[in-house]
C-alpha cells in the first residue's frame, strides 16, 4: 500500500476518512495516479465538521470515461462522508486552462496539502489580467444568480438562509482573487478575507460575517429575517461589481 504524506496537516475530523479514500483511489487506479492533493477548507484550517466538504484534486497520466467509471463506487461512498467527487486533472489540461479558471487554480495553489506524489500546484502561475476578468464575471454573475434564486426561494425563509450560505461560499474565492489583483496576499480564514476585502474595497463586512457565523438554522441571521440579510448582502455585491471594473 503506497504511503501517504502530510496527513497531519489535515483537520483531524477529515484525516481518517481522507486517508481511507485516497488509499482506495490508488488501489483502483494504480500507476495512472501521479499526485493527490486536498484543497479548500480541509487544507486551509477553517474546516467545520459535519458542515464542510472535503475537496480532492487528482493528477492522472490518462483521463477518459473508463477511468471515471472505475471510480463510481468510491465516489458514492465518499459522498456519504462529505468527500465530494474528485477533481480529475491532467498536466495538459492544467497548462491550457490557467487563463480560463485563474480563480479556481489560485485557490488550489494557495491552500492545498499533497498526500501522494509530486506537488503539481505549488508553482502554478496565474495571470493577474485573467484573474481580474474572472473576478468581474463572477461578481456580476453572482448578483444575477442571487436575484434569480430569490425568485425561486423567496417564499421560504429557510430557503433564503441556505441560499445565503451557498452564496457566501462562492463569493469568498472572488474576494481572495480581488485582493490578489490589488497586490494583497489574501488571508487564510474566511473571516479574515471578508475583513480584508471590507477594508480594501469599502464594503460592509457585517452582513457577510453574519452569514458566515450563522449555524442556528432558525431562518433568522443575528435576529434579522433572512430576506433582509439577503438585501444587505446584495448591496455589498453591487459595490463589488462597481469596484472590480476599476481594478
N, C-alpha and C positions, 0 to 999 in steps of 0.2 A: 504494500500500500504506500503510495507516494506521501512523503512528509510535507505537511503544510507549515507555512511560516507566518509569523506576526499575529497569530490568533489572540495573543494577549492584548493587542491594540484595539480589539473589538469590544463593544459593550458586552458585559458578562451575560446579559439576558439573551443575546443573539449568538453568542460564541458556539455553544454546543450544537444548535440547530444548523448553523452555517458549516461547521466542520463536517458533520454527517452528510450534508447536502453536497458539499464540494467533493468529498471522497467518492460518493456515489456518481457524481458527474464525471470524475476522472475514470472510474471503472467503466462507465458507459462509452466514453469517447476516446479513452486511451491516448495515444500519441498525437491525435488530432488537436489536443488542447495544448496551446503554447503558454497561456497565462490565465489566471483567475484573480479578479480584484473585487473587493467590496467597496462600494462608493456610497455617498449620501450620509444620512444621519448615523448609521451604524459605524461609519468610519470617522465622522466629524466630531462625535462626542455629545450630540443632542438627541440621542435615541431615546424614545419613550416606550417602555414595554407595553405590549397589547395595543399600541396605537400606531407606532412607526413600522414601516415596511423595511425589509432588507433588500438592497439592490446589488446585483452581481453583474459584472462585465466579464465576458469570457472571450479571449482571443483564440481563434481557431486557424489551422492551416487551410482547411477547406470548409465551405459552408454551403449547404444545399438543403432541399426539403427532406432528404433522407436523414441528414444529421439532426434536423429539427424533430423528425418523427421519433428518433431514438430517445428523445428527452421528454416525451409527452407524459409518461407515468411519473417521472421525477418531478416535473413541473407541477402536476396536480397535487402531489404530496407536499411540495414546498409551499403552495398557496395556502394550505391549511395552517402553516406555521409562519405566515406573513412574509414568506420569501417570494417576491414577485418573479415572473418568468425572466430568466437571464437575458441580458443584452448581448447577443452573439455578434462578434465583430471579426473582421479580418484586417490585416495591415493595409491592404489596398483600399478597403472601404474607409478606414480612418483617414488616410492621407488624402483621399479625394473628397472628403466630406467636412473637413475642418472649417471651410468657408461657409458651409450651409448650416451647421449646427455648432457655432462657436460657444454659445451659452452652455449647452449640454457638455461639450468636451472640456470647457473651462471648469465646470463644476466637478466633473470626474477627476480632472488633473489635480485640482486643489484639495480634494477630500477623498482619498482612496487608501486602501490597505491591500497590498499584494499578498495573496495567500499561496499562490503557486506560480512558478515561472518568473520570467523577466518582468521588469516594471515598464510596461508599454505606454503608460500615461504620463509619467513624470516630465518628459521632455517635449510634450505637445506644445506647439507654438500657435497661439490664437491671434489672428489679425484684429487690431483694435477697430478698424473700419467695419469689418464684418460683424464684430461684436455689437457695435453701436447700431448697425442696421437691424440686427435681430432683436435688440432691446426695444427699438421703436416698433417693430412688427408685433412683438409680444405684448407690450404695454397697450397699444391701441386695439389689438385683438382681444386682450383681456377685458377691456372696457365693454366691447361689444358682447363678449360671451357672458359677462355678468348680467347685462341687461336682458339678454335672451333667456338666460337661465331663470331670472326673476319672473319673467312672463310665464314660465312653466311651473315654478315652485312658489310663486308669490302668495298663494292661499294657504301655504303650510309654513308656520313659523319654524318648525323643526327642519323642514327642507331648506329654508334660507340659512339656518345656522350651519348645516352641513355644507351648503354651498360656500359659505364664508371660510370654513376650514379648508376646503379643497382649493379655493381661490388663493388663500394666503400661501399654501404650499407651492403653487405655481408662480406666485409673484416674487418669492424670496430669491430664486436664481436670477431673476431680472434685476432686482436691486443689487445683487452682487455684481452682475455684469455692468450696470451703470456706474457703480463705484470704480470698477476696473477701468472703464473708459475715462474716468476723471483722474486716473493715476493713483487711486487709493486702493491699497490692498484690502479686500473685503474680510471682515472678521469671520470667525468660525461659526459662532452660535447665531441662531435666527434672531434672537432678541438684539444682539449687538449689531447685526446687519440692519435691522429696522431703525435702530437709534442712529447709526452712522448715515443712513440714507436720509433720515429726517433732518439731520444737521446739515448735510451737504446740499440737499435738494429742496429744503423748505417745506416739507410735508409734515403733517401732524402724525406723530408716531402713535398717539393714544388709541385710536380705533384698531390699528393693526396689532398693537401689543395686546389689546383686549381679546381679539380673536385668538391670538397665539396662546394666551393663558386660559382660554375657556375650555373647561373639561366637564362642566356640570351636565351638559346635555339637557338643560331645562328650558330651552327655547328663548332664553334671555342671555345677554352677554354683559356682565358687570351691571346688571339691573336694568339694562335697556332692552327694548324689543329688538328682535333680530333685524327687522326691516329698517329700523332707524340706524343700526350699526352698518348695514349694507349701504345706506345712503352716505354715511360718513366715509366708508372705505372707498366708494365710487368717487367721492370728491378728491381723495388723495390720488387715485389712479388718474383722474383728469389732470391734476397738477403734474404728475409724472409724464403724461403724454405730451404736455407742452414743454416740459424741461428736456425730454430726450431729443426733441427737434433741434435744440441749441447745443447739444453736446458735440 
